[in-house]
Amino acid sequence: MILAAGKGTRVRPITHTIPKPLIPILQKPVMEFLVELLRQHGFKQIMVNVSHLAEEIENYFRDGQRFGVEIGYSFEGRIIDGELVGEALGSAGGLKKIQEFNPFFDDTFVVLCGDALIDLDLTEVVRQHKAKGAIATVVTKSVPKDAVSSYGVVVSDENGKILTFQEKPSVEDALSTEINTGIYVFEPEVINYIPPNQEYDIGSELFPKLVQLNLPFYAVNMDFEWVDIGKVPDYWEAIRAVLRGDVKNVQIPGKEVRPGVYTGLNVSVNWDKVDITGPVYIGAMTHIEDGAKIVGPSMIGPNCWICEGATVDNSVIFEYSRLGSGVYLQDKLVFGRYCVDKTGTAIDVQAAAIDWLITDTRQETVSHHNKGQVISNFVTNQS
């Protein structure tokens, strides 16, 4: 099962229009990587719970044929005046709803959160789960002590049996440096411990109950690649990691036109008249005017227009973005009408009356060369 019903509030403004599982990692949705991983390890039947922007996820993956798997969807919410209104049941509540509809989970099954890039030997995790006779297994990962406060910490004994959980503890209070990665292996009977017809969470409600009942509940600590994109700064860091080649199972798409510079189809640029330092990805049908500067790691999506004198430094620019002359973007993410800094603080460029600076390439645009430098200071100073 892939958990895909969350609203992704911490990844706004992207998730206003894109559900979290469809957030692109260099043009490929993060959930597609998960589907590929499941298929590689022999999991061919995948149930997905959907709620927020459910139709977007369903329209992209359909029944899974083109990915070599079968996919089914469990919608959580209601239809009001012809509109889908998501009412997510929580990660555990979503499992219960599917099982009560018809017992789909009839053997050992894997649950993945739909918002992380992972490169994990799922076959080995399932082997260890079965060897321990576990009813539930959490895949954990060791993190530096100073990072524990960002995660759910798992405390287990020398055999891996889980003793307790700490949700985002302070560094001083943390009893372990093993964190919950949101990757689980369950036996079907675990669903018996989930109450029906209510919102119920795996991490904060089901797991403490399993510990309290002293059930065979284990942690498997693995050393693997795990790039969480739970928040905007995480997403920004994930794109940079992929561009730097730090994420083994994600290839930079397109064609390498010069060292560290990758492009999609029909990119319009005079390479002799721009200053580009890789690693950089530039999407199809993007135009970069003479005199622009791009410093990697940076991603510029398809159908963008980067005007003369504009600088993109260590930034992520989504599709159909037009950056005006003289704009200096450093450590920023540009998505639609929003410009977001690396802490996740968003500027609405329309509300800030700078929508001539960052616009949509599909709109009629007027050149404002003389205003470029004034606004560049505004955007840069937000960092």
Order of alpha helices (4+ residues) and beta strands (2+ residues): beta-beta-beta-alpha-beta-alpha-beta-beta-beta-alpha-beta-beta-alpha-beta-beta-beta-beta-alpha-beta-beta-alpha-beta-beta-beta-beta-beta-beta-beta-beta-beta-beta-beta-beta-beta-beta-beta-beta-beta-alpha
